[in-house]
Amino acid sequence: MSENTITQQDTIVALATANGNGAIAVVRLSGEHAISICNEVFRGKDLSTQPSHTIHFGTIRDGEEILDEVLVSLFIGPNSYTKEHVVEISTHNSSYIIERVINLLIKKGARAARPGEFTLRAFLNGGLDLSQAEAVADLIASNSAASHQVAMQQMRGGFSNQLKQLREDLITFASLIELELDFSEEDVEFANREQLKVLILKIYEVINKLIRSFEQGNVMKNGVPVVIAGKPNVGKSTLLNALLNEERAIVSDIAGTTRDTIEDEININGVTFRFIDTAGIRETADVVEAIGVERTREKMKLARLIVYLVDPTQDTISEVLKQLEEVKSLDIPYVVIVNKADLLADAERAAFDVLEASFISAKSQDGVEELKDLLLEQVNLKGLNADDVMVTNIRHLEALKNTQAALERVLGGIDNPVTSDFLALDIRQALYHLGEITGQVSTDDLLDNIFSKFCIGK
């Protein structure tokens, strides 16, 4: 790796639990000397003679000074997370105690772990492949049922197992193509081209399905970006406050109060929605407001869903339809919400049916719960189950697209016959890009980049 090369011969130590209030903290060691180092400072049973997956009560001492009464958990390699000897010391959650214990263990021969180093060792020692290791970080960061579900599915190997099968099928034919190269002068074919084409088409379809899954997978992992748009003073900020159930945005009768975007998120039935309250869209001579309007348009282009809010007391149906032309031109799903519905008579409400709109009163919160249900329908995550394989990582998406491109070249080489060496080259490329996802092909810089984003202690 780079100058931050991680030496696996070292025994590493870090706090494995979060800083802050709490009863217990866990200090984790991993490495060949984890048990012997801990044994030097632990007074209780001789840890070197204890079986794996056992817990022992005793004290941690610096010389004769007792630092804390602790529980020590033993995980003897390879039956541990890192596949090395792992010791976890449960101490009282005092920053003073934690600092003393970690410094004592470092003095006895351990070194401070770098971000993600425990999980990196699990990967390097064969406990996890790279996509599973990345899913560990996603699981820690998950803040909704949906993001937790997809991270757990990937960490348990659902994505990896599917890719493993694809690679194995492809390797079988790749070996036959490579064999043909050894007999190139005899002009023989060991790999049946029609069977190879059937296999490539099958793999291509699976890859294509995984690529298409990214849109929903990304939504489940990172949440749904929803822009609340509309003319000034239609109640966008009031709606944001109603959805969040707090006074997040300034509400005023003065048009143009919101001059920049305001963002916050809520969880609706296990799905995270990231709401973006924007400046009202209108022509304005105010330089600052004009910047806000332009930012609104930029945010709308990046949204997964647009909630376009209408004030029936301001505009006629024809005016609203004209406003929606810009929204439709973005080719992004949108819903029309008529605000201030409490001010409308039944006949007036019926006039807005042409918009296929929903009616709410953001001020009194009438219809807000129904709006949440509508948002869930628009995201269309119903019917997903824990076994669905989804792509949530942009690195994986790029590797899959590169694999797909290589497979297209293989198909082209079969339909417009090329020599075995060209076919072999394209198949190797497909295998290479699939291997990038699981770590069968990796670079030191890639590993540095991935694991540096982990928290220390994981």
C-alpha positions as CSV (number, residue, x, y, z in Angstrom):
1,M,0.0,0.0,0.0
2,S,1.1,3.7,0.2
3,E,3.0,5.3,3.0
4,N,0.1,4.2,5.3
5,T,0.9,0.6,4.5
6,I,-0.7,-1.6,7.2
7,T,1.6,-4.2,8.7
8,Q,-0.3,-7.3,9.6
9,Q,2.4,-8.6,11.8
10,D,1.6,-5.8,14.3
11,T,-1.0,-6.3,17.1
12,I,-3.4,-3.4,16.9
13,V,-5.6,-1.7,19.5
14,A,-8.4,0.8,19.5
15,L,-11.6,1.8,21.2
16,A,-14.3,-0.2,19.5
17,T,-17.3,1.7,21.0
18,A,-18.3,5.3,20.4
19,N,-17.1,8.1,22.6
20,G,-19.6,9.7,24.9
21,N,-22.0,8.8,27.7
22,G,-22.6,5.1,28.4
23,A,-21.9,2.5,31.0
24,I,-19.4,0.3,29.1
25,A,-16.6,0.9,26.6
26,V,-14.9,-1.9,24.6
27,V,-11.2,-1.8,23.8
28,R,-10.3,-4.2,21.0
29,L,-6.9,-5.9,20.2
30,S,-6.2,-8.0,17.2
31,G,-3.0,-9.8,16.1
32,E,-0.6,-12.6,16.9
33,H,0.3,-11.2,20.3
34,A,-3.2,-9.9,21.3
35,I,-3.7,-12.5,24.1
36,S,-0.1,-12.3,25.5
37,I,-0.1,-8.5,25.6
38,C,-3.5,-8.5,27.4
39,N,-2.2,-11.3,29.7
40,E,0.6,-9.0,30.9
41,V,-1.8,-6.4,32.3
42,F,-4.8,-8.6,33.3
43,R,-5.2,-10.2,36.7
44,G,-7.6,-13.0,36.8
45,K,-7.3,-16.3,34.9
46,D,-4.3,-17.0,32.7
47,L,-5.8,-16.0,29.3
48,S,-3.3,-18.1,27.3
49,T,-4.9,-21.3,28.6
50,Q,-8.5,-20.4,28.1
51,P,-10.6,-21.6,25.2
52,S,-12.0,-19.3,22.4
53,H,-15.3,-17.4,22.9
54,T,-15.1,-17.2,26.6
55,I,-15.4,-14.2,29.0
56,H,-13.3,-13.6,32.1
57,F,-13.6,-11.3,35.0
58,G,-10.6,-9.6,36.5
59,T,-8.7,-6.3,36.8
60,I,-6.4,-4.3,34.5
61,R,-3.3,-3.2,36.3
62,D,-0.4,-0.9,35.5
63,G,2.2,-2.5,37.8
64,E,0.3,-2.8,41.1
65,E,-2.1,0.1,40.3
66,I,-5.6,-1.2,39.5
67,L,-7.0,0.8,36.5
68,D,-10.4,-0.9,36.4
69,E,-12.4,-4.1,36.9
70,V,-13.1,-5.5,33.5
71,L,-14.5,-8.4,31.5
72,V,-12.2,-9.8,28.8
73,S,-13.6,-11.7,25.8
74,L,-11.4,-14.1,23.9
75,F,-11.7,-15.0,20.3
76,I,-8.8,-17.3,19.2
77,G,-7.9,-17.1,15.5
78,P,-9.1,-18.0,13.0
79,N,-12.4,-18.0,14.8
80,S,-12.7,-14.3,15.0
81,Y,-13.8,-11.3,13.0
82,T,-10.3,-10.6,11.8
83,K,-9.3,-14.3,11.6
84,E,-6.5,-13.4,14.1
85,H,-6.4,-13.6,17.8
86,V,-8.9,-10.9,19.1
87,V,-9.3,-9.7,22.7
88,E,-12.1,-7.3,23.7
89,I,-11.8,-5.6,27.1
90,S,-15.0,-4.2,28.5
91,T,-14.2,-1.4,30.8
92,H,-16.2,1.3,32.5
93,N,-16.8,4.2,30.1
94,S,-14.5,6.7,31.6
95,S,-12.3,8.7,29.1
96,Y,-9.5,8.6,31.7
97,I,-9.8,4.8,32.1
98,I,-10.0,4.2,28.3
99,E,-6.9,6.4,27.7
100,R,-4.9,4.7,30.5
101,V,-5.8,1.1,29.3
102,I,-5.0,1.8,25.6
103,N,-1.7,3.6,26.4
104,L,-0.8,0.6,28.7
105,L,-1.5,-1.9,25.9
106,I,0.6,0.2,23.5
107,K,3.4,0.3,26.0
108,K,3.3,-3.5,26.2
109,G,3.7,-3.9,22.4
110,A,0.5,-3.1,20.6
111,R,0.1,-0.1,18.3
112,A,-2.9,2.2,17.7
113,A,-5.2,0.9,14.9
114,R,-5.8,3.0,11.8
115,P,-9.4,3.6,10.5
116,G,-11.0,0.4,9.2
117,E,-7.9,-1.7,10.0
118,F,-9.8,-4.5,11.8
119,T,-12.1,-4.9,8.8
120,L,-9.2,-4.6,6.4
121,R,-7.6,-7.5,8.2
122,A,-10.8,-9.5,8.0
123,F,-10.7,-8.9,4.2
124,L,-7.0,-9.7,3.8
125,N,-7.3,-12.8,5.9
126,G,-10.3,-14.1,3.8
127,G,-13.1,-13.4,6.4
128,L,-14.9,-11.0,4.1
129,D,-14.6,-10.0,0.5
130,L,-14.3,-6.4,-0.4
131,S,-18.0,-5.8,-1.2
132,Q,-18.9,-7.3,2.2
133,A,-16.3,-5.2,4.0
134,E,-17.8,-2.0,2.4
135,A,-21.3,-3.2,3.5
136,V,-20.0,-3.2,7.1
137,A,-19.4,0.6,6.8
138,D,-22.9,0.9,5.2
139,L,-24.4,-1.1,8.1
140,I,-22.9,1.2,10.7
141,A,-24.1,4.3,8.8
142,S,-27.6,2.9,8.2
143,N,-30.3,5.1,9.6
144,S,-33.5,3.5,8.3
145,A,-35.0,0.1,7.9
146,A,-34.4,0.1,4.2
147,S,-30.7,1.1,4.4
148,H,-30.2,-1.5,7.2
149,Q,-31.9,-4.2,5.1
150,V,-29.8,-3.7,2.0
151,A,-26.5,-3.4,4.0
152,M,-27.2,-6.5,5.9
153,Q,-28.1,-8.4,2.8
154,Q,-24.8,-7.4,1.2
155,M,-22.7,-8.1,4.3
156,R,-24.1,-11.6,4.5
157,G,-22.8,-12.2,1.0
158,G,-25.9,-12.0,-1.2
159,F,-24.2,-9.7,-3.8
160,S,-20.9,-11.5,-3.5
161,N,-22.4,-15.0,-4.0
162,Q,-24.1,-13.9,-7.2
163,L,-20.9,-12.4,-8.6
164,K,-18.9,-15.5,-7.6
165,Q,-21.2,-17.7,-9.6
166,L,-21.0,-15.4,-12.6
167,R,-17.2,-15.5,-12.4
168,E,-17.0,-19.2,-12.1
169,D,-19.2,-19.7,-15.1
170,L,-17.1,-17.3,-17.1
171,I,-13.8,-18.8,-16.0
172,T,-14.8,-22.2,-17.3
173,F,-15.1,-20.9,-20.8
174,A,-12.1,-18.6,-20.4
175,S,-9.9,-21.6,-19.6
176,L,-11.0,-23.3,-22.8
177,I,-10.3,-20.2,-24.8
178,E,-6.9,-19.9,-23.3
179,L,-6.3,-23.6,-24.1
180,E,-7.1,-22.8,-27.8
181,L,-4.2,-20.4,-27.8
182,D,-1.8,-23.2,-27.0
183,F,-3.0,-25.0,-30.1
184,S,-3.3,-21.9,-32.3
185,E,-1.3,-23.5,-35.1
186,E,-3.7,-26.4,-35.3
187,D,-6.8,-24.2,-35.7
188,V,-9.0,-26.1,-33.1
189,E,-11.9,-24.9,-31.0
190,F,-12.3,-26.3,-27.5
191,A,-14.9,-23.7,-26.5
192,N,-18.2,-24.1,-28.3
193,R,-19.0,-20.6,-29.5
194,E,-22.8,-21.0,-29.4
195,Q,-22.7,-22.2,-25.8
196,L,-20.3,-19.4,-24.9
197,K,-22.8,-16.9,-26.5
198,V,-25.7,-18.3,-24.4
199,L,-23.6,-18.0,-21.3
200,I,-22.5,-14.4,-22.1
201,L,-26.1,-13.4,-22.8
202,K,-27.2,-14.9,-19.5
203,I,-24.4,-13.1,-17.5
204,Y,-25.1,-9.9,-19.5
205,E,-28.8,-10.0,-18.4
206,V,-27.8,-10.5,-14.7
207,I,-25.3,-7.7,-14.9
208,N,-27.9,-5.4,-16.6
209,K,-30.4,-6.2,-13.8
210,L,-27.8,-5.3,-11.2
211,I,-27.1,-2.0,-12.9
212,R,-30.8,-1.2,-13.1
213,S,-31.1,-1.9,-9.4
214,F,-28.7,0.9,-8.5
215,E,-31.4,3.6,-8.6
216,Q,-33.5,1.9,-6.0
217,G,-30.5,0.6,-4.1
218,N,-29.0,4.1,-3.8
219,V,-32.4,5.4,-2.6
220,M,-32.5,2.7,0.1
221,K,-29.0,3.5,1.2
222,N,-28.9,7.3,1.0
223,G,-32.5,8.3,1.2
224,V,-34.8,9.9,-1.4
225,P,-33.9,13.5,-2.3
226,V,-37.3,15.4,-2.6
227,V,-37.4,19.0,-3.7
228,I,-40.4,21.1,-2.5
229,A,-40.9,23.6,-5.3
230,G,-43.4,26.2,-6.3
231,K,-44.0,30.0,-6.6
232,P,-43.1,32.2,-3.7
233,N,-45.4,32.2,-0.7
234,V,-47.4,29.1,-1.6
235,G,-46.5,27.4,1.7
236,K,-43.3,25.5,0.9
237,S,-41.6,26.3,4.2
238,T,-44.9,25.6,6.2
239,L,-45.1,22.2,4.5
240,L,-41.5,21.4,5.4
241,N,-42.2,22.3,9.0
242,A,-45.3,20.2,9.0
243,L,-43.5,17.1,7.5
244,L,-40.6,17.5,10.0
245,N,-43.0,18.4,12.9
246,E,-40.7,21.2,13.9
247,E,-40.1,24.9,13.0
248,R,-37.2,24.2,10.7
249,A,-37.8,26.9,8.1
250,I,-38.8,30.5,8.6
251,V,-42.5,31.2,7.7
252,S,-43.6,34.6,6.6
253,D,-46.4,36.2,4.6
254,I,-43.6,38.1,2.7
255,A,-42.9,36.5,-0.7
256,G,-39.3,35.4,-1.2
257,T,-38.5,34.7,2.5
258,T,-36.6,31.6,1.6
259,R,-33.6,32.6,-0.5
260,D,-31.5,29.5,-0.2
261,T,-32.2,25.8,0.1
262,I,-33.1,24.3,3.5
263,E,-32.6,20.6,3.9
264,D,-33.6,18.0,6.5
265,E,-34.7,14.4,6.5
266,I,-37.4,12.2,8.1
267,N,-38.0,8.5,8.2
268,I,-41.4,7.3,6.7
269,N,-42.1,3.7,7.2
270,G,-38.4,2.7,7.2
271,V,-37.5,4.9,4.2
272,T,-35.4,8.1,4.6
273,F,-36.6,11.1,2.7
274,R,-34.3,14.1,2.3
275,F,-36.6,17.1,1.9
276,I,-35.2,20.3,0.3
277,D,-37.2,23.5,0.8
278,T,-36.3,25.9,-2.0
279,A,-36.7,29.5,-3.0
280,G,-39.9,30.3,-4.9
281,I,-39.6,30.2,-8.6
282,R,-40.4,33.6,-10.2
283,E,-38.8,36.4,-12.2
284,T,-37.2,38.8,-9.8
285,A,-34.9,41.9,-9.9
286,D,-33.5,41.0,-6.4
287,V,-30.0,39.7,-7.0
288,V,-29.9,37.5,-3.9
289,E,-33.4,36.1,-4.6
290,A,-32.4,35.4,-8.2
291,I,-29.5,33.3,-7.0
292,G,-31.9,31.4,-4.8
293,V,-34.2,30.7,-7.7
294,E,-31.3,29.4,-9.8
295,R,-30.3,27.1,-7.0
296,T,-33.9,25.8,-6.9
297,R,-33.7,24.9,-10.5
298,E,-30.3,23.1,-10.0
299,K,-31.8,21.2,-7.0
300,M,-34.8,20.1,-9.0
301,K,-32.5,18.6,-11.7
302,L,-30.9,16.4,-9.0
303,A,-34.1,15.3,-7.2
304,R,-35.5,11.8,-7.2
305,L,-39.0,13.4,-6.7
306,I,-40.4,16.9,-7.0
307,V,-43.3,18.0,-4.8
308,Y,-44.8,21.0,-6.7
309,L,-46.9,23.1,-4.3
310,V,-49.7,25.2,-5.7
311,D,-51.7,28.0,-3.9
312,P,-55.2,28.1,-5.5
313,T,-55.7,31.6,-4.1
314,Q,-52.9,32.9,-6.2
315,D,-53.1,31.2,-9.6
316,T,-55.7,29.9,-12.1
317,I,-55.6,26.3,-13.5
318,S,-54.1,27.6,-16.8
319,E,-51.3,29.5,-14.9
320,V,-50.5,26.3,-12.9
321,L,-50.3,24.2,-16.1
322,K,-47.9,26.7,-17.5
323,Q,-45.7,26.5,-14.4
324,L,-45.7,22.7,-14.6
325,E,-44.2,22.8,-18.1
326,E,-40.7,23.5,-16.6
327,V,-41.2,20.6,-14.1
328,K,-42.2,18.2,-16.9
329,S,-39.2,19.2,-19.0
330,L,-36.9,17.8,-16.3
331,D,-38.3,14.2,-16.8
332,I,-38.3,13.6,-13.1
333,P,-41.2,12.1,-11.2
334,Y,-43.4,14.8,-9.6
335,V,-46.6,15.2,-7.7
336,V,-48.8,18.3,-7.6
337,I,-50.0,19.3,-4.2
338,V,-52.7,22.0,-3.8
339,N,-52.1,23.8,-0.5
340,K,-54.6,25.9,1.5
341,A,-57.3,23.4,0.6
342,D,-59.3,24.5,3.7
343,L,-60.0,27.8,1.8
344,L,-61.6,26.1,-1.2
345,A,-65.3,25.3,-1.7
346,D,-66.1,21.9,-3.2
347,A,-66.7,23.4,-6.6
348,E,-63.4,25.2,-6.6
349,R,-61.6,22.0,-5.5
350,A,-63.2,20.1,-8.4
351,A,-61.7,22.6,-10.9
352,F,-58.2,21.4,-9.9
353,D,-59.0,17.7,-10.7
354,V,-57.3,18.2,-14.1
355,L,-54.0,18.4,-12.2
356,E,-54.5,15.0,-10.6
357,A,-53.4,16.8,-7.5
358,S,-53.6,16.0,-3.8
359,F,-55.1,18.5,-1.4
360,I,-53.6,19.6,1.9
361,S,-53.5,22.4,4.4
362,A,-49.9,22.7,5.5
363,K,-50.8,25.2,8.2
364,S,-53.3,22.9,9.9
365,Q,-51.5,19.8,8.8
366,D,-54.7,18.4,7.2
367,G,-53.7,15.8,4.5
368,V,-50.0,15.7,5.5
369,E,-50.1,12.0,6.6
370,E,-51.8,11.2,3.3
371,L,-49.0,13.0,1.5
372,K,-46.5,10.8,3.2
373,D,-48.3,7.7,1.9
374,L,-48.2,9.3,-1.6
375,L,-44.5,9.8,-1.3
376,L,-43.9,6.2,-0.4
377,E,-46.0,5.1,-3.4
378,Q,-43.9,7.3,-5.7
379,V,-40.7,5.8,-4.4
380,N,-42.1,2.3,-5.2
381,L,-40.1,0.2,-2.8
382,K,-43.0,-2.1,-2.1
383,G,-42.5,-5.7,-2.8
384,L,-38.8,-5.7,-2.0
385,N,-37.7,-8.5,0.2
386,A,-34.5,-9.3,2.2
387,D,-33.2,-11.6,-0.6
388,D,-33.2,-8.9,-3.3
389,V,-29.7,-8.2,-4.5
390,M,-29.1,-4.5,-5.0
391,V,-26.2,-2.3,-6.0
392,T,-25.8,0.7,-3.7
393,N,-22.1,1.5,-4.2
394,I,-21.0,3.8,-7.1
395,R,-17.7,1.9,-7.3
396,H,-19.6,-1.4,-7.9
397,L,-21.8,0.3,-10.5
398,E,-18.8,1.5,-12.5
399,A,-17.2,-2.0,-12.3
400,L,-20.5,-3.6,-13.5
401,K,-20.7,-1.2,-16.4
402,N,-17.1,-2.0,-17.4
403,T,-17.9,-5.7,-17.2
404,Q,-21.0,-5.1,-19.4
405,A,-18.9,-3.3,-22.0
406,A,-16.4,-6.2,-22.1
407,L,-19.2,-8.7,-22.5
408,E,-20.5,-6.7,-25.4
409,R,-17.1,-7.0,-27.1
410,V,-17.1,-10.8,-26.5
411,L,-20.5,-11.0,-28.2
412,G,-19.3,-8.9,-31.1
413,G,-16.3,-11.2,-31.4
414,I,-18.6,-14.3,-31.6
415,D,-21.0,-12.8,-34.1
416,N,-18.2,-11.4,-36.2
417,P,-15.6,-14.2,-35.7
418,V,-12.3,-13.0,-34.3
419,T,-9.3,-15.1,-33.2
420,S,-9.2,-16.7,-29.8
421,D,-6.6,-14.3,-28.5
422,F,-9.0,-11.3,-28.9
423,L,-11.9,-13.3,-27.3
424,A,-9.6,-14.3,-24.4
425,L,-8.6,-10.6,-23.9
426,D,-12.2,-9.4,-23.6
427,I,-13.1,-12.3,-21.3
428,R,-10.1,-11.5,-19.1
429,Q,-11.3,-7.9,-19.0
430,A,-14.8,-9.0,-17.9
431,L,-13.3,-11.2,-15.2
432,Y,-11.0,-8.4,-14.1
433,H,-13.9,-5.9,-13.6
434,L,-16.0,-8.4,-11.7
435,G,-13.0,-9.2,-9.5
436,E,-12.7,-5.5,-8.7
437,I,-16.0,-5.5,-6.8
438,T,-15.1,-8.4,-4.5
439,G,-11.5,-7.7,-4.1
440,Q,-10.1,-10.6,-6.1
441,V,-8.5,-7.8,-8.1
442,S,-7.5,-4.7,-6.0
443,T,-4.8,-2.1,-5.6
444,D,-3.2,-0.7,-2.5
445,D,-4.6,2.8,-3.3
446,L,-8.1,1.4,-3.6
447,L,-7.8,-0.4,-0.2
448,D,-6.4,2.8,1.3
449,N,-9.3,4.8,-0.1
450,I,-12.0,2.4,1.1
451,F,-10.8,1.6,4.6
452,S,-9.7,5.1,5.4
453,K,-13.4,6.1,5.5
454,F,-14.2,3.6,8.3
455,C,-14.3,4.6,11.9
456,I,-11.3,3.7,14.1
457,G,-12.0,0.5,15.9
458,K,-14.0,-1.2,13.2
